[in-house]
Amino acid sequence: MSMLGELSASLNAVRPGRTTMPSVDVGLIVAVTALVLFGLLMVYSASIALADGPRYESYGRFYFVGRHAVFILIGLLAALCAASMPMRVWGKLALPLFIVSLFLLLVVLVPGIGREVNGARRWLPLGPINFQPSELMKLAVILYAADYVVRKRAHLQGFWRGFMPMALALGASGLLLLMEPDLGASIVIGAIAVGILFIGGINLKLFSTLLGIVMSAFLLLIWLSPWRRERLFVYLDPWNPDNAYGSAYQLSHSLIALGRGEWFGVGLGSSIEKLHYLPEAHTDFIVAVIGEELGFVGVLCLIAVFAFLVLRGFEIARQAMVLERVFDGLVAQGVALWMGVQAFINVGVCVGLLPTKGLTLPLVSYGGSGIVLNLMAIALLLRVDYETRCMMRGKRR
């Protein structure tokens, strides 16, 4: 009887721990919330002086931060809708969503429909907002690649049935993006798709071939485009007077901002470079303003939060894979790749590690389509985690 009593006591001691396990990843939610709120603060700091210039003098000091706050709210509503849909439904929507994204990438190139800014045609005007189809394609390619691996798992070692369909799909999306042109988005989308295929178990020879084709295409595009080639060379020598006042103007002022910040920054709101010296300070180069105002420590903390987000994404994916939920696991890995690759490129550009690319910092930079789709992607990650926890408890999703 004493042995049965001890066994009963031990079971009762374990049960509360299992039943009190939270239904969501609290740490991930805290990290994402911190990034979004920090981004709102830094967008305000980086854009408050824009109203003093002739280009935005009619906008007002709170125009950009107000719009950013509205897009965050829209993104939260979209995220709630995305998180409420089971992953099996997202699996059914993968192919239609990818086709719709391809269609929108084509529509944005039509003169009179797509909005052109600084020679790039990347936006569809929808009343007071501009929608960027390339952001939707990032989410669509995650779902499509994950669904593709699940559907073609038996043929991933083959060329015609495993390799070619995905190569053609990537080629079509990449070609449309490069016609905008949007090399940065095409790099992120290519990295997401290639990463999911590699994790999903594609033949290593075919994977190497695909990777070689993608890299060769990017290098060829850079070499054949004089302005892209110029960006590459000026990035290697940004302090040359001809470069510093030309194609390396943004990079040189980003480095100046980071240099002024030193270890702990000049203080929140005290950036000089955001006063019409550094273009796109609230979007592509927001890390430079963060570095100037909060210093090396501020940038390091920002990178640490992104690293935590990416690691949690891969851990959520691993847990889903253990339960043989392959599609869900690949989606989680795709979201982690998206956040990690785009954050790496954005920070790398700002610190001079990579050539200048028009990519925002996920969840932080000002942007309409970007912040909405980022939050939807995080919602899918949380949905994968939620369904995994439900299965671990033996509950229905």
Buried (B, 14 or more C-beta within 10 A) or exposed (E): EEEEEEEEEEEEEEEEEEEEEEEEBEEBEEBBEBBBEBBBBBBBBBBBBBBEEEEBEEBEBEBBBBBBBEBBEBBBEBBEEBBEEEBEEBBEBBBEBBEBBBEBBBEBBEEEEBBEEEEEBBBBEEEEBBBBBBBBBBBBBBBBBBBBBBBBBEBBBBEEEBBEBBBEBBBBBBEBBBEBBBBBBBBBBBBBBBBBBBBBBBBEEBBEBBBEEBEEBBEEBBEEBEEBEBBBEBBEEBEBEEBBEEBBBBBBBBBBBBEBBEEEBBEEBEBBBBEBBBEBBBBBBBBBBBBBBBBBBBBEBBBEBBEBBBEBBBBBBEBBBEEEBBBBBBBBBBBBBBBBBBBBBBBBBBBBEBBBBBBBBBBBBBBBBBBBBBBBBBBBBBBBBBBBBEBEEEEEE
